[in-house]
Amino acid sequence: MLGQRLRLQKPNIYIAPNGLSVLRDLDEGIFAQVANSGYPVSHFELKSAHGWSLARIGATNGRDPELHTVLIGRHRLWECLRRHVPDDAILDRKAVVGIGYTEDQKPVVEFADGSPGLEADLVIGADGAKSAVKRYVTGNGTVDNHPAIFDGLVGVGGFISSSYLSDEEPHGRMTVTFGSHGFFGYAPSTTTAPTQLPHSAERIVPKGDEAVWWSTYECKDLPDTRNFNQVDIRRQLQKRHAGWKDPVIRKIVDEAAVESIYPTWIMPDLPTWHARGVVLIGDAAHAMQPSSGQGASQGLEDAQILSMLLAHCLEKYHSQSAPHAGGQMPAAMREAVEQASKEYFETRKPRVKQITDRAKQMGDMKRKKGVVEEWFTYLILWIIGKLPVDSYTRQIFNDLPVHEARKMIEKDKTPVAIHRS
């Protein structure tokens, strides 16, 4: 699997209940560490720049046992996962420049330092929105026919002391505020609660020492993320949120430093996520608006469904190819990988598209607005808050693709085709 090196990115990430369910299926220990390394969020408080509370949206799956959304620093999440990967399982950390193919069409990973390529039965591109692997799936290997798109939104943010937040801050709340010049969010990112899984509705989750904030705004031109004027960016931040009524926002804007900016990259609708022994997962296949709150969780779902389908197809391959060794197994292996990749794409695409479309609608609310648009946004959010249940959120959290994959596997009695010469 080819993945991104750890580098400076947006400081926080949401793991929604559906993403936590994947971690729990994978390993209870990983699930527990991730759940307890961040801040369990029970609800989102949606507010206007004028200080009015517009809606309260649940961030749990609403079931027993109840799973919260976890707000966690990206590096902290990486540490939790890396702890469970043996050092000898990491074969190489070299930069990848391309993918070649052997005479019998097996993919070969090619490295930037010119060292011998690594032959593989399957290459998984988990290398983000600007994936180098993608051009071998949707392009000709040289040109990326479907490059990531800068969607005109930019974020700034960072970690701060939780003392910036009110001592009366309700437990489990993430505050998100919409206005005419963008969006602002903040929440604790750690808790002082004893180590235990955050799946009890009655659990009290006091804030820890650390909190996180972020501000998103519209920017027509792609900013230079390496060379920018920090003083100017901070001045713009203060100007955008001047007059916003939330005292926490005012304090953060007045005092917090701005060290990084984060353009939002989204993926166009790809015609496929797999080709010739290469498959894409996560942002490489479907980078979406951060407004979805589902980027990490959808990547986790991808990994789970692909691994389940691969295991199933390869099991059929082994059971039916063993008696026919001697030149037949490689062809059957490729067909098993191709079948699993095809089923993975067909299973995952509709759910990802639904989430991507919804995220775009929410992302558009973060753009610059006139007076009428601003008040219309408030009206829509107020109406959403009056609905008895956020059916979309509950559906995403509870209608898990793993159930569909299990049913598919149970019904699949068709053997993998084996070509014999």
ABEGO torsion letter per residue (X at the ends): XBBBBBBBBBABBBBBAAAAAAAAAABAAAAAAAAAABBBBABBBBBBAAGBBABBBBABAGBOBBBBBBBBBAAAAAAAAAAABBAAABABABBBABBBBBAAGBBBBBBAAGBBBBBBABBBBAAEAABAAAAAAABAGABBABBBBBAGBBBBEEBBBAAABBAABBBGBBBBBBBAAEBBBBBBABBABBBBBBABAABBBBBBABBBBBBBBBBABBBBAABBBAAAAAAAAAAAABGBABAAAAAAAAABBBABBBBBBBBBBBABABBGGBBBBEAAABBBBAAAGAAAAAAAAAAAAAAAAAAAAAAAAAAAAAAABGGAAAAAAAAAAAAAAAAAAAAAAAAAAAAAAAAAAAAAAABBBBAAAAAAAAAAAAAAAABABBAAAAAAAABBAAAAAAAAAAABABBBBBBBX
